[in-house]
Amino acid sequence: MTDVRIRAATPEDLDSVLAFWKVAAEGTSISDDRAGVERLVARDPGALILAELGGELAGTVIAGFDGWRCHLYRLAVHPDHRRQGIASALLGAAEERFVRLGGRRADAMVLTRNETAHRAWDAAGYGPEEQWRRWVKPLTG
């Protein structure tokens, strides 16, 4: 894994990120469109973190910090490159970012049905908090 490059996404990366998520990410999000990802990168240029392997996109994570809480979204590794330390490298970069920004605890959005992700998050030191439930309301129709 020595040739993995971790870096923040730029506006030029957005089309490849959206295409990558269709292959590597579990499920879809209401924000999986160019405008949504453009807003993310414009508002917080360091939040979308990429892992490249041999110049190709191999993984992503969104490390969002609102000034109070640290949130992780869209941890995804290409199926051909899983179990090679890419997710660990991405989470390490995200956690370093949070510490630099003053964050104290990170949480992750993980689909209930995604058992593979559960094992990965557990291995990274994260655990479910069963007393919490996510409540969602779409803001656009």
Long-range contacts (C-beta under 8 A, 24 or more apart in sequence): 1-84, 1-85, 1-86, 1-89, 3-53, 3-54, 4-51, 4-52, 4-53, 4-58, 4-85, 4-86, 4-89, 5-51, 5-52, 5-53, 6-49, 6-50, 6-51, 6-89, 6-90, 6-93, 7-49, 7-50, 7-52, 8-45, 8-46, 8-47, 8-48, 8-49, 8-50, 9-41, 9-48, 9-49, 9-50, 9-60, 10-41, 11-38, 11-41, 11-42, 13-48, 13-50, 13-57, 14-38, 14-41, 16-57, 17-48, 17-50, 17-57, 17-60, 20-57, 20-60, 20-76, 20-78, 21-60, 21-74, 21-76, 23-78, 23-79, 24-59, 24-60, 24-76, 24-77, 24-78, 24-79, 25-60, 25-74, 25-76, 26-76, 26-111, 26-114, 26-116, 26-117, 27-111, 27-114, 29-73, 29-74, 30-138, 30-140, 40-64, 46-97, 49-90, 49-93, 49-94, 49-97, 51-77, 51-86, 51-89, 51-90, 53-81, 53-86, 58-86, 59-86, 59-87, 59-89, 59-90, 60-90, 61-87, 61-90, 61-91, 61-93, 61-94, 63-93, 63-94, 63-97, 63-98, 63-106, 65-97, 65-98, 65-101, 65-103, 69-103, 69-105, 69-107, 70-98, 70-101, 70-103, 70-104, 70-105, 70-106, 70-107, 71-106, 71-107, 71-108, 71-109, 72-106, 72-107, 72-108, 72-109, 73-108, 73-109, 75-108, 75-117, 75-120, 87-120, 87-124, 88-124, 91-124, 109-134
